[in-house]
Amino acid sequence: MARPVELLNDLVDEILYRVPATSLKRLRATCKRWNRLFKDDRRFGSEHRDKAAKEIHSLILTEKCRICPVSINLPNGDVPPSLEVKKELSLPHPHFNNSSQYDIANVCHCDGLLLCNPYDGDITWFGTKIVVWNPFTGQTRWIEARNRKMNSTIFVLGYYYKQDKNKNKSCSKRSYKILCFGFHGEDIEIYELNSNDSWRRLPDGDLTPPGWSIDCSANDYVVFLTGSAYFFAKEKSKPQLSLSLVRFDFSTEKSSLFVALPRQYPRHEVLSLSVVGEEKLSVFLQPNEASKAEIWVTSKIDVSTKVVSGSKVLAVDLSPDLQITSNVHFLLDEDKKVAVCSERWMEDENKSIDKTFFLGEDNKVRELGFGQLDWVDAANSPVILNYVPSLVQIELPAAGCNKRKRGD
């Protein structure tokens, strides 16, 4: 029989599971037990992730290769929109002292964890390392990327449900994997965070089956949603059609769900993916320079029937002197029907400027410029993304594994 103290602790835990993560952080100093729960207890972190109210924050990857929180004020009547980039989050370089920061070229978000890979200028003789990082708790896991060329490789973090052998069959937990592939879907490799610290190549070798191809130039063309990665692919035998939406399942390690986009065109001038909340995808479509910019949101993704349904949320007329380019990244507030877009414009061969656009259902495009820089220093376009603070602990290699083992 459980002791009264154990019953009380269980009751307190059930209450704490439902408190938002940012509120719990302020309670760490309350007592040693709570500090341990929030900092070191993997079970508590997993339960809290599943039960707590979700808080969605915005982050931006800046031209300085840093991750910064962003405060976004949407347009409201006569009040114009605004965007404030706050102090960068600290991610010390693994090979230097804490004053040297890790230069981030690309980032993706999964479950409160960020997967970051380095800017090419930061690759040294120490080797190429990517990092899984929980910016809320500060925990990191550095992973050797086998010296792959960072400017031509995409890394995506995802998870699958793994059976817990010590419990009943209905009990499973999330286990994390990293998907790695080239811009055209070739040379697929998988890294399991609970594995023996090795990459393994998938037998098929390609992300799409024969007859299909993808064309990615940055991580922003691949997004993560509810355990799977989504990206665009094209059927080679039907060049008259536009791209289709493809899903990569981290459990089966196969691609599926080849579904046509809501509008079909021979090509798109601008095409981008984003995540709305934690359960929907949004697609930015601009068929050509002179047409409307449209944003669609999925209402249902049925994996069994391979059906994706959705609706158009925004349609904005772009003037000839105010265009959005293929470098765009965007976030959508579905309720307020406002999208926030960030991109980098090249002013001339030596200068570029970072801009933010607010697209509203009133058919207005509001433009903000937030920084001019020398083109030679422009490492990457600004990437804006939603982030959900989480107490999830980053998986470590299974006990007894040889951390130096390499495998294909």
Backbone hydrogen bonds in HBPLUS format (Angstrom, degrees):
<---DONOR---> <-ACCEPTOR-->    atom                        ^
c    i                          cat <-CA-CA->   ^        H-A-AA   ^      H-
h    n   atom  resd res      DA  || num        DHA   H-A  angle D-A-AA Bond
n    s   type  num  typ     dist DA aas  dist angle  dist       angle   num
A0006-GLU N   A0003-ARG O   3.00 MM   3  5.27 117.8  2.40 104.5 119.5     1
A0007-LEU N   A0003-ARG O   3.02 MM   4  6.37 159.3  2.06 158.1 164.4     2
A0008-LEU N   A0004-PRO O   2.93 MM   4  6.14 155.5  1.99 147.2 154.0     3
A0009-ASN N   A0005-VAL O   2.90 MM   4  6.15 157.8  1.95 146.6 152.8     4
A0010-ASP N   A0006-GLU O   2.89 MM   4  6.14 156.3  1.95 148.4 155.0     5
A0011-LEU N   A0007-LEU O   3.01 MM   4  6.24 154.0  2.08 145.0 151.7     6
A0012-VAL N   A0008-LEU O   2.90 MM   4  6.17 159.4  1.95 152.1 157.8     7
A0013-ASP N   A0009-ASN O   2.85 MM   4  6.06 158.0  1.90 149.3 155.5     8
A0014-GLU N   A0010-ASP O   3.04 MM   4  6.30 156.2  2.10 145.1 150.8     9
A0015-ILE N   A0011-LEU O   3.16 MM   4  6.50 145.1  2.29 142.1 151.2    10
A0015-ILE N   A0012-VAL O   3.12 MM   3  5.15 122.4  2.47  94.9 109.4    11
A0016-LEU N   A0012-VAL O   2.88 MM   4  6.19 161.9  1.92 153.9 159.1    12
A0017-TYR N   A0013-ASP O   2.81 MM   4  6.01 146.3  1.92 153.0 161.8    13
A0018-ARG N   A0015-ILE O   3.13 MM   3  5.68 148.6  2.23 110.5 118.7    14
A0019-VAL N   A0016-LEU O   3.10 MM   3  5.20 167.8  2.12 110.4 114.2    15
A0023-SER N   A0020-PRO O   3.10 MM   3  5.48 129.4  2.37 106.4 119.3    16
A0024-LEU N   A0020-PRO O   3.11 MM   4  6.45 153.8  2.18 151.5 159.6    17
A0025-LYS N   A0021-ALA O   3.08 MM   4  6.36 148.9  2.18 151.1 158.9    18
A0026-ARG N   A0023-SER O   3.21 MM   3  5.55 134.4  2.43 103.9 114.4    19
A0027-LEU N   A0024-LEU O   2.81 MM   3  5.06 148.6  1.90 107.5 118.1    20
A0028-ARG N   A0025-LYS O   3.48 MM   3  5.58 170.6  2.49 104.9 107.1    21
A0030-THR N   A0027-LEU O   2.99 MM   3  5.41 164.5  2.02 118.8 122.9    22
A0035-ASN N   A0031-CYS O   3.07 MM   4  6.31 158.6  2.12 150.1 156.6    23
A0036-ARG N   A0032-LYS O   2.94 MM   4  6.16 155.5  2.00 148.9 155.1    24
A0037-LEU N   A0033-ARG O   2.93 MM   4  6.18 156.9  1.98 148.9 155.5    25
A0038-PHE N   A0034-TRP O   2.99 MM   4  6.18 167.4  2.01 154.6 156.4    26
A0039-LYS N   A0035-ASN O   3.01 MM   4  5.98 142.4  2.15 140.5 150.7    27
A0040-ASP N   A0036-ARG O   2.79 MM   4  5.31 160.8  1.82 142.3 149.1    28
A0045-GLY N   A0041-ASP O   3.07 MM   4  6.33 159.2  2.12 148.7 154.6    29
A0046-SER N   A0042-ARG O   3.05 MM   4  6.31 154.3  2.12 148.6 154.6    30
A0047-GLU N   A0043-ARG O   2.96 MM   4  6.21 167.5  1.98 156.7 159.9    31
A0048-HIS N   A0044-PHE O   2.84 MM   4  5.94 161.7  1.88 152.4 158.0    32
A0049-ARG N   A0045-GLY O   3.04 MM   4  6.15 153.7  2.11 139.5 146.3    33
A0050-ASP N   A0046-SER O   3.24 MM   4  6.51 149.8  2.34 144.0 150.9    34
A0051-LYS N   A0047-GLU O   3.04 MM   4  6.19 141.7  2.19 148.2 158.8    35
A0052-ALA N   A0048-HIS O   2.89 MM   4  5.34 162.5  1.92 148.2 150.7    36
A0057-HIS N   A0387-TYR O   2.73 MM 330  5.08 177.9  1.73 159.1 158.8    37
A0387-TYR N   A0057-HIS O   2.68 MM 330  5.08 154.8  1.75 148.0 150.2    38
A0070-VAL N   A0058-SER O   2.97 MM  12  5.38 151.3  2.05 144.2 139.3    39
A0059-LEU N   A0385-LEU O   2.90 MM 326  5.48 165.7  1.92 164.4 169.0    40
A0385-LEU N   A0059-LEU O   2.95 MM 326  5.48 161.8  1.98 152.7 156.6    41
A0060-ILE N   A0068-CYS O   2.87 MM   8  5.40 148.4  1.97 150.5 161.0    42
A0068-CYS N   A0060-ILE O   2.94 MM   8  5.40 159.0  1.98 149.4 156.2    43
A0061-LEU N   A0383-VAL O   2.71 MM 322  4.89 154.8  1.77 140.1 148.9    44
A0383-VAL N   A0061-LEU O   3.13 MM 322  4.89 148.5  2.24 127.5 136.1    45
A0062-THR N   A0066-ARG O   2.92 MM   4  5.52 159.9  1.96 160.6 161.4    46
A0065-CYS N   A0062-THR O   3.04 MM   3  5.46 151.6  2.12 117.1 118.3    47
A0104-ILE N   A0065-CYS O   3.07 MM  39  4.68 178.2  2.07 125.7 125.3    48
A0089-LEU N   A0067-ILE O   2.83 MM  22  5.81 169.9  1.84 171.2 170.9    49
A0086-LYS N   A0069-PRO O   2.93 MM  17  5.43 170.9  1.94 160.1 161.4    50
A0071-SER N   A0084-GLU O   2.88 MM  13  5.06 167.7  1.90 149.3 152.8    51
A0084-GLU N   A0071-SER O   2.88 MM  13  5.06 164.1  1.91 148.0 153.5    52
A0073-ASN N   A0082-SER O   2.91 MM   9  5.13 177.6  1.91 154.1 154.6    53
A0082-SER N   A0073-ASN O   2.96 MM   9  5.13 154.9  2.02 141.3 147.5    54
A0076-ASN N   A0079-VAL O   3.08 MM   3  5.12 165.4  2.11 146.6 151.2    55
A0079-VAL N   A0076-ASN O   2.94 MM   3  5.12 156.8  2.00 132.1 129.6    56
A0102-TYR N   A0091-LEU O   2.96 MM  11  5.92 168.6  1.97 171.6 169.5    57
A0093-HIS N   A0100-SER O   2.81 MM   7  5.74 171.5  1.82 150.6 149.0    58
A0100-SER N   A0097-ASN O   3.05 MM   3  5.91 169.1  2.06 127.8 131.1    59
A0119-TYR N   A0103-ASP O   3.01 MM  16  5.58 149.9  2.10 125.9 131.0    60
A0105-ALA N   A0117-ASN O   2.85 MM  12  5.94 168.8  1.87 154.4 158.3    61
A0117-ASN N   A0106-ASN O   3.23 MM  11  5.69 156.6  2.28 146.4 151.1    62
A0108-CYS N   A0115-LEU O   3.08 MM   7  5.36 142.4  2.23 136.6 148.0    63
A0115-LEU N   A0108-CYS O   2.91 MM   7  5.36 161.2  1.95 153.4 159.5    64
A0110-CYS N   A0113-LEU O   2.87 MM   3  5.24 160.5  1.90 156.3 161.6    65
A0113-LEU N   A0110-CYS O   2.85 MM   3  5.24 158.5  1.90 118.1 125.2    66
A0114-LEU N   A0133-TRP O   2.77 MM  19  5.12 169.4  1.78 151.3 155.0    67
A0133-TRP N   A0114-LEU O   2.80 MM  19  5.12 164.9  1.82 153.8 159.2    68
A0116-CYS N   A0131-VAL O   2.95 MM  15  5.41 167.0  1.96 159.0 162.1    69
A0131-VAL N   A0116-CYS O   3.01 MM  15  5.41 162.7  2.04 154.6 159.8    70
A0122-ASP N   A0119-TYR O   2.76 MM   3  5.51 164.2  1.79 128.0 133.7    71
A0123-ILE N   A0120-ASP O   3.08 MM   3  5.39 168.0  2.10 113.4 117.0    72
A0127-GLY N   A0124-THR O   3.12 MM   3  5.98 173.4  2.13 124.3 126.2    73
A0145-ALA N   A0128-THR O   2.88 MM  17  5.65 176.9  1.88 156.8 157.8    74
A0130-ILE N   A0143-ILE O   2.91 MM  13  5.35 156.6  1.97 159.9 159.8    75
A0143-ILE N   A0130-ILE O   2.89 MM  13  5.35 169.6  1.90 158.4 158.9    76
A0132-VAL N   A0141-ARG O   2.97 MM   9  5.13 163.9  2.00 142.8 146.7    77
A0141-ARG N   A0132-VAL O   2.85 MM   9  5.13 133.9  2.06 146.6 157.6    78
A0134-ASN N   A0139-GLN O   2.91 MM   5  5.33 170.9  1.92 161.0 163.3    79
A0138-GLY N   A0134-ASN O   2.67 MM   4  5.49 146.3  1.78 159.0 171.0    80
A0148-ARG N   A0145-ALA O   3.38 MM   3  6.20 153.5  2.45 121.3 125.1    81
A0152-SER N   A0149-LYS O   3.19 MM   3  5.73 165.7  2.21 117.9 120.5    82
A0154-ILE N   A0181-PHE O   2.84 MM  27  5.48 171.2  1.84 167.1 170.2    83
A0181-PHE N   A0154-ILE O   3.06 MM  27  5.48 152.7  2.14 147.1 155.4    84
A0156-VAL N   A0179-LEU O   2.84 MM  23  5.08 153.1  1.92 147.4 155.2    85
A0179-LEU N   A0156-VAL O   2.78 MM  23  5.08 166.1  1.79 157.2 159.1    86
A0158-GLY N   A0177-LYS O   2.96 MM  19  5.47 164.2  1.99 160.4 162.2    87
A0177-LYS N   A0158-GLY O   2.89 MM  19  5.47 162.8  1.92 141.0 145.5    88
A0160-TYR N   A0175-SER O   2.92 MM  15  5.54 150.2  2.01 152.5 161.8    89
A0175-SER N   A0160-TYR O   2.82 MM  15  5.54 160.6  1.86 164.7 171.2    90
A0162-LYS N   A0173-LYS O   2.63 MM  11  5.29 168.0  1.64 167.1 163.1    91
A0173-LYS N   A0162-LYS O   2.86 MM  11  5.29 162.6  1.89 147.6 150.3    92
A0164-ASP N   A0171-CYS O   3.39 MM   7  6.15 179.1  2.39 141.5 141.2    93
A0167-LYS N   A0164-ASP O   3.14 MM   3  5.66 167.9  2.15 118.6 121.4    94
A0171-CYS N   A0168-ASN O   3.06 MM   3  5.64 162.8  2.09 117.8 123.3    95
A0193-LEU N   A0176-TYR O   3.05 MM  17  5.76 163.2  2.08 146.9 152.2    96
A0178-ILE N   A0191-TYR O   2.71 MM  13  4.98 149.3  1.80 144.5 154.9    97
A0191-TYR N   A0178-ILE O   2.95 MM  13  4.98 150.4  2.04 140.6 148.6    98
A0180-CYS N   A0189-GLU O   2.94 MM   9  5.14 156.4  2.00 159.3 157.6    99
A0189-GLU N   A0180-CYS O   2.87 MM   9  5.14 154.3  1.94 148.4 153.8   100
A0182-GLY N   A0186-GLU O   2.93 MM   4  5.17 171.8  1.94 150.0 152.8   101
A0185-GLY N   A0182-GLY O   2.96 MM   3  5.27 163.4  1.98 122.4 122.7   102
A0216-CYS N   A0183-PHE O   2.89 MM  33  4.76 172.2  1.89 142.8 145.2   103
A0207-LEU N   A0185-GLY O   2.64 MM  22  4.76 149.8  1.73 141.8 151.4   104
A0188-ILE N   A0205-GLY O   3.29 MM  17  5.43 160.5  2.33 119.4 125.3   105
A0202-LEU N   A0188-ILE O   3.19 MM  14  5.88 159.4  2.23 134.5 140.1   106
A0190-ILE N   A0200-ARG O   2.90 MM  10  5.48 157.2  1.95 151.4 157.5   107
A0200-ARG N   A0190-ILE O   3.06 MM  10  5.48 157.1  2.12 147.2 154.4   108
A0195-SER N   A0192-GLU O   2.95 MM   3  5.14 158.5  1.99 117.9 119.2   109
A0398-ALA N   A0194-ASN O   3.09 MM 204  5.24 139.9  2.25 111.1 112.5   110
A0201-ARG N   A0408-ASP O   2.82 MM 207  5.11 156.8  1.87 110.7 115.9   111
A0205-GLY N   A0202-LEU O   3.13 MM   3  5.39 127.5  2.42 104.6 118.1   112
A0212-TRP N   A0209-PRO O   3.21 MM   3  5.94 149.2  2.31 145.0 146.2   113
A0236-LYS N   A0211-GLY O   2.82 MM  25  5.53 158.5  1.87 152.0 158.8   114
A0213-SER N   A0234-LYS O   2.96 MM  21  5.40 145.2  2.09 142.8 153.9   115
A0234-LYS N   A0213-SER O   2.76 MM  21  5.40 156.5  1.81 156.9 165.0   116
A0221-TYR N   A0218-ALA O   3.28 MM   3  6.10 173.0  2.29 121.8 123.9   117
A0222-VAL N   A0219-ASN O   2.95 MM   3  5.46 164.3  1.97 119.3 123.7   118
A0223-VAL N   A0230-TYR O   3.05 MM   7  5.43 154.5  2.12 149.2 155.1   119
A0230-TYR N   A0223-VAL O   2.81 MM   7  5.43 161.3  1.84 160.6 166.8   120
A0225-LEU N   A0228-SER O   2.82 MM   3  5.46 165.2  1.85 163.7 168.8   121
A0228-SER N   A0225-LEU O   3.04 MM   3  5.46 157.7  2.09 117.9 125.0   122
A0229-ALA N   A0248-PHE O   3.07 MM  19  5.05 158.1  2.12 142.5 146.6   123
A0248-PHE N   A0229-ALA O   2.73 MM  19  5.05 163.0  1.76 154.1 159.1   124
A0231-PHE N   A0246-VAL O   3.01 MM  15  5.40 152.7  2.08 144.8 152.8   125
A0246-VAL N   A0231-PHE O   2.85 MM  15  5.40 166.5  1.87 164.3 164.2   126
A0233-ALA N   A0244-SER O   2.95 MM  11  5.34 152.9  2.02 145.9 153.4   127
A0244-SER N   A0233-ALA O   2.73 MM  11  5.34 167.9  1.74 164.0 168.4   128
A0238-LYS N   A0235-GLU O   3.09 MM   3  5.65 164.4  2.12 118.3 123.2   129
A0241-LEU N   A0238-LYS O   3.10 MM   3  5.83 163.9  2.12 120.8 125.5   130
A0245-LEU N   A0259-VAL O   2.61 MM  14  5.13 162.8  1.63 159.9 156.3   131
A0259-VAL N   A0245-LEU O   3.07 MM  14  5.13 164.1  2.09 144.5 146.6   132
A0247-ARG N   A0256-SER O   2.87 MM   9  5.29 174.3  1.87 161.3 159.4   133
A0256-SER N   A0247-ARG O   2.74 MM   9  5.29 151.8  1.81 153.3 163.1   134
A0249-ASP N   A0254-LYS O   2.97 MM   5  5.63 169.3  1.98 160.2 156.8   135
A0253-GLU N   A0249-ASP O   2.73 MM   4  5.34 133.0  1.95 139.7 154.3   136
A0269-GLU N   A0286-GLN O   2.90 MM  17  5.71 135.9  2.10 146.5 158.8   137
A0270-VAL N   A0286-GLN O   3.09 MM  16  4.92 159.5  2.14 140.1 143.9   138
A0286-GLN N   A0270-VAL O   3.01 MM  16  4.92 141.6  2.17 155.2 145.4   139
A0272-SER N   A0284-PHE O   3.18 MM  12  5.05 149.0  2.28 133.7 139.0   140
A0284-PHE N   A0272-SER O   2.84 MM  12  5.05 172.1  1.85 150.9 153.6   141
A0274-SER N   A0282-SER O   2.94 MM   8  5.18 144.2  2.07 152.0 153.5   142
A0282-SER N   A0274-SER O   2.88 MM   8  5.18 163.3  1.91 144.3 142.6   143
A0276-VAL N   A0280-LYS O   2.88 MM   4  5.08 167.5  1.90 135.4 139.6   144
A0280-LYS N   A0276-VAL O   3.33 MM   4  5.08 150.8  2.42 154.9 155.7   145
A0298-THR N   A0281-LEU O   2.91 MM  17  5.48 163.1  1.94 158.8 163.9   146
A0283-VAL N   A0296-TRP O   2.83 MM  13  5.19 153.2  1.90 142.5 151.4   147
A0296-TRP N   A0283-VAL O   2.96 MM  13  5.19 157.8  2.01 147.3 152.1   148
A0285-LEU N   A0294-GLU O   2.74 MM   9  5.08 174.2  1.75 159.9 161.7   149
A0294-GLU N   A0285-LEU O   2.76 MM   9  5.08 174.8  1.77 160.1 161.8   150
A0291-SER N   A0288-ASN O   3.37 MM   3  5.65 157.6  2.42 109.6 115.7   151
A0293-ALA N   A0316-VAL O   2.84 MM  23  5.22 162.3  1.87 153.1 155.4   152
A0316-VAL N   A0293-ALA O   2.89 MM  23  5.22 161.6  1.92 149.2 154.9   153
A0295-ILE N   A0314-LEU O   3.05 MM  19  5.15 157.6  2.10 136.7 138.2   154
A0313-VAL N   A0295-ILE O   2.84 MM  18  5.80 161.8  1.88 159.4 165.3   155
A0314-LEU N   A0295-ILE O   3.33 MM  19  5.15 163.0  2.36 138.8 142.1   156
A0297-VAL N   A0311-SER O   2.91 MM  14  5.59 159.8  1.96 155.2 159.9   157
A0311-SER N   A0297-VAL O   2.95 MM  14  5.59 150.4  2.03 149.5 155.1   158
A0299-SER N   A0309-SER O   2.71 MM  10  5.64 161.7  1.75 133.5 139.9   159
A0300-LYS N   A0309-SER O   3.31 MM   9  5.30 157.6  2.37 138.5 134.9   160
A0309-SER N   A0300-LYS O   2.99 MM   9  5.30 159.3  2.03 147.7 154.5   161
A0302-ASP N   A0307-VAL O   2.90 MM   5  5.24 173.2  1.91 167.6 165.7   162
A0306-LYS N   A0302-ASP O   2.88 MM   4  5.59 119.2  2.26 138.9 154.4   163
A0307-VAL N   A0302-ASP O   3.23 MM   5  5.24 143.7  2.37 137.7 144.7   164
A0322-LEU N   A0319-SER O   3.00 MM   3  5.20 164.7  2.02 114.0 118.2   165
A0328-VAL N   A0325-THR O   3.27 MM   3  5.94 153.6  2.35 123.3 123.9   166
A0329-HIS N   A0342-SER O   2.91 MM  13  5.34 147.7  2.02 152.2 162.5   167
A0342-SER N   A0329-HIS O   2.80 MM  13  5.34 158.1  1.84 154.5 161.4   168
A0331-LEU N   A0340-VAL O   2.85 MM   9  5.22 147.4  1.96 143.1 153.9   169
A0340-VAL N   A0331-LEU O   2.81 MM   9  5.22 158.2  1.85 152.4 159.8   170
A0333-ASP N   A0338-VAL O   2.86 MM   5  5.36 172.8  1.87 163.3 165.8   171
A0337-LYS N   A0333-ASP O   2.80 MM   4  5.64 117.8  2.19 142.7 160.0   172
A0338-VAL N   A0333-ASP O   3.29 MM   5  5.36 153.9  2.36 137.3 143.9   173
A0339-ALA N   A0359-LEU O   2.90 MM  20  5.08 159.2  1.94 145.2 152.1   174
A0359-LEU N   A0339-ALA O   2.87 MM  20  5.08 162.9  1.90 149.2 154.4   175
A0341-CYS N   A0357-PHE O   2.81 MM  16  4.99 169.0  1.83 152.8 156.5   176
A0357-PHE N   A0341-CYS O   2.84 MM  16  4.99 155.9  1.90 137.5 145.3   177
A0343-GLU N   A0355-LYS O   3.16 MM  12  5.69 152.8  2.24 153.2 157.4   178
A0355-LYS N   A0343-GLU O   2.99 MM  12  5.69 169.1  2.00 163.8 166.9   179
A0345-TRP N   A0353-ILE O   2.86 MM   8  5.30 171.0  1.87 160.9 158.8   180
A0353-ILE N   A0345-TRP O   2.77 MM   8  5.30 157.2  1.82 154.3 162.2   181
A0347-GLU N   A0351-LYS O   2.90 MM   4  5.37 126.8  2.18 121.0 135.6   182
A0348-ASP N   A0351-LYS O   3.21 MM   3  5.32 165.8  2.23 138.5 138.8   183
A0375-TRP N   A0350-ASN O   2.77 MM  25  5.01 177.9  1.77 126.3 127.1   184
A0352-SER N   A0373-LEU O   3.07 MM  21  5.68 158.7  2.12 165.0 169.1   185
A0373-LEU N   A0352-SER O   3.05 MM  21  5.68 166.6  2.07 155.1 157.6   186
A0354-ASP N   A0371-GLY O   2.95 MM  17  5.48 168.1  1.96 162.6 164.3   187
A0370-PHE N   A0354-ASP O   2.99 MM  16  5.79 166.4  2.01 148.3 152.8   188
A0356-THR N   A0368-LEU O   2.66 MM  12  4.99 164.5  1.69 156.7 160.8   189
A0368-LEU N   A0356-THR O   2.69 MM  12  4.99 158.9  1.73 159.9 163.1   190
A0358-PHE N   A0366-ARG O   2.77 MM   8  4.99 154.0  1.84 144.4 153.2   191
A0366-ARG N   A0358-PHE O   2.97 MM   8  4.99 169.5  1.98 143.4 146.0   192
A0360-GLY N   A0364-LYS O   3.20 MM   4  5.60 161.7  2.24 158.8 162.8   193
A0363-ASN N   A0360-GLY O   3.05 MM   3  5.70 141.8  2.20 120.1 122.9   194
A0377-ASP N   A0374-ASP O   2.92 MM   3  5.44 148.1  2.02 112.9 122.4   195
A0378-ALA N   A0375-TRP O   3.03 MM   3  5.08 159.8  2.07 105.9 112.4   196
A0401-CYS N   A0398-ALA O   3.21 MM   3  5.89 154.8  2.27 142.0 141.9   197
A0405-LYS N   A0402-ASN O   3.21 MM   3  5.67 169.0  2.22 117.0 120.3   198
